[in-house]
């Protein structure tokens, strides 16, 4: 993850990093086929989070630091020059760090930085750390909800009053429950990084990772 938050990574790159990360976590836990573990339970058990989410948080934290630097510093001069030059071109723009920041900004706040005036506006806002933290939390929370929405899976709400579920019987609306939304990866404590995955809903239909002796003993 060293300096990856300062690189313009496409969604395909981020997905590859998440897949590789989960693969290594399964190797560490010695969970191999036919034993299974869901991604949500894997993050919860390892007290960690998706790399793509952690990179997004670090990227906006770094952006705030850069915006608070003196205007004569090289990063500030580079940003000023970037938004002065006319960037009209044909086709989809290459995924760079400014393009990535603008994409996340427009998707979750409906704001876009496209001129020196817009850059001055966000510079002034970043001077107040509390305001900047609240502003970036909107973007980070929206990204987490999107992450969970893309990978959502319906789990069974195992309540004492619920009846046994068989593969042939359709589940009712009460029995179906979406995975909980991502909450807060900004916590510095590694103990809290898995907080979005504390309430996951195991499926009684297939073999769960809890049958694995290493996990059961822990």
C-alpha positions as CSV (number, residue, x, y, z in Angstrom):
1,X,0.0,0.0,0.0
2,X,3.0,2.3,0.1
3,X,2.2,5.5,-1.8
4,X,-0.7,3.8,-3.7
5,X,-3.1,6.6,-2.4
6,X,-1.1,9.0,-4.5
7,X,-1.5,7.0,-7.7
8,X,-4.4,7.1,-10.2
9,X,-5.7,3.5,-10.0
10,X,-8.6,2.3,-12.0
11,X,-11.5,0.3,-10.5
12,X,-10.0,-2.9,-12.1
13,X,-6.7,-2.2,-10.3
14,X,-8.5,-1.8,-7.0
15,X,-10.5,-5.0,-7.5
16,X,-7.3,-6.8,-8.2
17,X,-5.7,-5.5,-5.0
18,X,-8.8,-6.5,-3.0
19,X,-8.8,-10.0,-4.5
20,X,-5.1,-10.5,-3.8
21,X,-5.5,-9.2,-0.2
22,X,-8.4,-11.6,0.5
23,X,-6.4,-14.5,-1.0
24,X,-3.5,-13.8,1.4
25,X,-5.8,-13.5,4.4
26,X,-7.2,-16.9,3.6
27,X,-3.7,-18.4,3.3
28,X,-2.8,-16.9,6.7
29,X,-5.9,-18.4,8.2
30,X,-5.3,-21.7,6.4
31,X,-8.8,-21.8,4.9
32,X,-8.7,-23.8,1.7
33,X,-11.3,-25.6,-0.3
34,X,-13.6,-27.3,0.6
35,X,-13.8,-25.0,3.7
36,X,-15.4,-21.6,2.9
37,X,-15.6,-18.2,4.4
38,X,-17.4,-15.1,3.1
39,X,-15.5,-11.9,2.3
40,X,-17.4,-10.1,5.0
41,X,-16.6,-12.7,7.7
42,X,-13.0,-12.8,6.5
43,X,-12.5,-9.0,7.1
44,X,-14.3,-9.3,10.4
45,X,-12.2,-12.2,11.6
46,X,-8.9,-10.6,10.5
47,X,-9.9,-7.1,11.9
48,X,-9.0,-5.4,8.7
49,X,-10.8,-3.7,5.8
50,X,-10.7,-3.7,1.9
51,X,-7.6,-2.1,0.6
52,X,-9.6,0.0,-1.9
53,X,-11.5,1.7,1.0
54,X,-8.3,2.3,3.0
55,X,-6.6,3.8,-0.1
56,X,-9.6,6.1,-0.6
57,X,-9.4,7.4,2.9
58,X,-5.7,8.0,2.7
59,X,-6.1,9.7,-0.6
60,X,-8.5,12.3,0.7
61,X,-6.5,12.8,3.9
62,X,-3.4,13.5,1.8
63,X,-5.4,15.9,-0.4
64,X,-6.4,17.9,2.6
65,X,-2.7,18.1,3.7
66,X,-1.7,19.3,0.3
67,X,-4.5,21.9,0.2
68,X,-3.2,23.4,3.5
69,X,0.3,23.8,2.2
70,X,1.6,27.3,1.3
71,X,0.7,28.5,-2.1
72,X,4.4,28.7,-3.1
73,X,5.0,25.0,-2.4
74,X,5.5,22.6,-5.4
75,X,2.2,20.7,-5.0
76,X,0.2,23.9,-4.9
77,X,2.0,25.3,-7.9
78,X,1.4,22.1,-9.8
79,X,-2.4,22.1,-9.0
80,X,-2.7,25.7,-10.0
81,X,-0.9,25.0,-13.3
82,X,-3.1,21.9,-13.9
83,X,-6.3,23.9,-13.8
84,X,-5.1,26.8,-15.8
85,X,-4.2,24.7,-18.9
86,X,-7.1,23.8,-21.2
87,X,-7.5,20.0,-21.1
88,X,-10.1,19.5,-23.9
89,X,-9.3,16.3,-25.7
90,X,-11.2,13.5,-27.4
91,X,-12.1,10.2,-25.7
92,X,-12.1,9.1,-22.1
93,X,-9.4,10.9,-20.1
94,X,-6.6,8.8,-18.6
95,X,-7.1,7.8,-15.0
96,X,-4.8,10.2,-13.1
97,X,-5.0,11.4,-9.5
98,X,-6.9,14.6,-10.3
99,X,-9.3,12.7,-12.5
100,X,-9.9,10.1,-9.7
101,X,-10.4,12.8,-7.1
102,X,-12.9,14.6,-9.3
103,X,-14.8,11.4,-10.1
104,X,-15.2,10.7,-6.4
105,X,-16.1,14.3,-5.6
106,X,-18.7,14.5,-8.3
107,X,-20.2,11.1,-7.5
108,X,-20.8,11.7,-3.8
109,X,-21.2,15.5,-3.5
110,X,-22.2,16.7,-7.0
111,X,-19.2,19.1,-6.9
112,X,-16.5,19.2,-9.6
113,X,-13.2,21.0,-9.6
114,X,-12.7,22.3,-13.2
115,X,-11.3,25.8,-12.8
116,X,-8.9,27.9,-10.7
117,X,-11.9,29.4,-8.9
118,X,-13.1,25.9,-7.9
119,X,-9.6,25.1,-6.6
120,X,-9.5,28.3,-4.5
121,X,-12.9,27.4,-3.0
122,X,-11.8,23.9,-1.9
123,X,-8.5,25.3,-0.6
124,X,-10.3,27.7,1.6
125,X,-12.6,25.0,2.9
126,X,-9.6,22.7,3.7
127,X,-8.1,25.3,6.0
128,X,-10.7,24.4,8.6
129,X,-9.8,20.8,9.6
130,X,-13.2,20.1,11.2
131,X,-15.1,21.3,8.1
132,X,-12.7,19.2,5.9
133,X,-13.2,16.1,8.0
134,X,-17.0,16.4,7.8
135,X,-16.8,17.0,4.0
136,X,-14.5,14.0,3.4
137,X,-16.7,11.8,5.6
138,X,-19.5,12.3,3.2
139,X,-17.4,11.0,0.3
140,X,-15.9,8.1,2.3
141,X,-19.3,7.0,3.6
142,X,-20.8,7.1,0.1
143,X,-17.9,5.0,-1.2
144,X,-18.4,2.4,1.5
145,X,-22.1,2.2,0.8
146,X,-21.4,1.8,-2.9
147,X,-18.8,-0.9,-2.1
148,X,-21.3,-2.8,0.0
149,X,-24.1,-2.3,-2.6
150,X,-22.0,-3.8,-5.4
151,X,-21.1,-6.8,-3.3
152,X,-24.4,-7.1,-1.4
153,X,-25.6,-10.6,-0.6
154,X,-28.8,-11.6,1.1
155,X,-28.3,-13.4,4.3
156,X,-30.8,-15.3,6.5
157,X,-31.9,-13.5,9.6
158,X,-31.5,-16.4,12.1
159,X,-34.0,-15.6,14.8
160,X,-35.2,-18.1,17.5
161,X,-38.7,-17.9,16.1
162,X,-37.8,-18.4,12.4
163,X,-38.5,-21.7,10.9
164,X,-36.0,-24.0,9.3
165,X,-35.0,-22.9,5.8
166,X,-34.5,-25.5,3.1
167,X,-33.2,-24.9,-0.4
168,X,-36.6,-25.8,-1.9
169,X,-38.6,-23.3,0.2
170,X,-38.5,-19.6,-0.9
171,X,-37.4,-17.2,1.8
172,X,-39.8,-14.6,3.1
173,X,-39.1,-10.9,3.4
174,X,-38.5,-11.3,7.1
175,X,-35.9,-14.0,6.6
176,X,-34.0,-12.0,4.0
177,X,-31.7,-9.3,5.3
178,X,-29.1,-7.3,3.5
179,X,-25.5,-7.2,4.7
180,X,-24.9,-4.2,7.0
181,X,-23.5,-1.1,5.4
182,X,-19.9,-0.1,5.9
183,X,-19.5,2.2,8.9
184,X,-16.2,3.6,9.8
185,X,-12.7,2.6,8.5
186,X,-11.3,5.9,9.7
187,X,-10.7,4.5,13.2
188,X,-7.0,4.3,14.0
189,X,-7.4,1.3,16.2
190,X,-7.0,-2.0,14.3
191,X,-9.5,-3.5,16.6
192,X,-12.2,-1.3,15.1
193,X,-11.4,-1.7,11.4
194,X,-13.6,-4.7,11.2
195,X,-16.6,-2.9,12.7
196,X,-18.7,-3.0,9.5
197,X,-18.5,-6.7,9.5
198,X,-19.5,-7.6,13.1
199,X,-23.1,-8.4,12.1
200,X,-23.0,-10.9,9.3
201,X,-25.6,-13.4,8.6
202,X,-24.4,-17.0,8.0
203,X,-26.2,-19.3,5.6
204,X,-27.4,-22.6,7.0
205,X,-27.5,-24.1,3.5
206,X,-23.8,-24.5,2.9
207,X,-20.8,-25.4,5.0
208,X,-19.4,-22.4,6.8
209,X,-15.9,-21.5,7.7
210,X,-16.7,-22.1,11.4
211,X,-16.4,-25.8,10.8
212,X,-12.7,-25.3,10.2
213,X,-10.7,-26.5,13.2
214,X,-8.4,-23.5,13.3
215,X,-11.3,-21.0,13.3
216,X,-13.3,-23.0,15.8
217,X,-10.5,-23.2,18.3
218,X,-10.0,-19.4,18.1
